[in-house]
Amino acid sequence: MDMNPFRTLVRTEGVRLYRDLPWRRTCDPYEIWLSEVMLQQTQVARVETRWAEWLDRFPSVFALAEAGTAEVLAAWQGMGYNRRALSLKAAAEQIAFEYDGVFPTEVRDLVALPGIGPATAQGIRAFAFDLPGVYLETNVRTVVLHHLFPDVPSVPDKELVPIVEATCPAGLDLLEVSNGAGEGSPGAYAAPQDEDDTPRAWYYAMLDYGAYLKKTVPNPSRRAKAYARQSKFEGSRRQKRAEIVRMLLAAGAIGEGMDAPSVCSALSASERDAGRAPAERALVESILADLGREGFCRENEGVWRIA
């Protein structure tokens, strides 16, 4: 299949729809990594504010690595999925102390870090280092499905990966090595390129065009086999976990902890205020045990505190 018309369309739309977001004005891998994590299921406008606030508080990977768990969790509140905050800190510790603060660039090394999956790894590679790869996230899926798989249901990623790989341009350094033929990057787009046709620019175009399509046509990404509708948050175990973390953070801020009955009582009051049934003691104890195993908090003589 000739991909030139598709690439031309995406690049043109990318210029027209370009979003001048703050993390696009840097090539710092720490700042880009943070944006990639924050943008997972969070609106761009909210991330713009919280990204800047986080960097004011933790301006470098070393600052994050050295911060306390309670401080990191407190800074993350309101972003959802507290596990991401713990993973950010754990990965920062490895980058700071095992890599001397220098981010690895190979996918295998990046995905070995806590909380970094293939898409996040490829986002770091593309946007921080301008390296080619398969950055397959929801907006990229949207563009490919809309144009190349119209009306096809349940498209598996294995059908999308070769297209994403083939259309991503090789980095300019790779082109120099291969004399412009693209042979230095297996599967990468091989046509002659210019300085504006790089992995970084290409994936920005895919992201911006995909975001536009989601607003103007029935969301094509829902036809991806990988698509999963987010479960209801309010009243869920996940919501109760988040509320318990907030309670323990508030208690810790005044130098106190909470025992399980106090957590259960406070959570039940919160649930009743929201028009839901009070929390069951067994559920609260189960959540506390999970949070303890995952490194959020610890128990000492029956009292729970943020770790």
BELVEN-V452945 format. One record per helix or strand. SS is the DSSP state (H for helix, E for strand). FROM is the first residue (numbers start at 0). TO is the last residue. If there is no record, write none. Layout:
# BELVEN-V452945
[[SS	FROM	TO] [SS	FROM	TO]]
This chain:
# BELVEN-V452945
[[H	3	16] [H	21	24] [H	28	37] [H	43	56] [H	60	65] [H	68	75] [H	81	97] [H	106	109] [H	117	128] [H	137	147] [E	154	154] [H	156	166] [E	168	168] [H	171	176] [E	188	188] [H	198	215] [H	219	222] [E	223	223] [H	236	252] [E	257	258] [H	259	272] [H	280	292] [E	296	299] [E	302	305]]
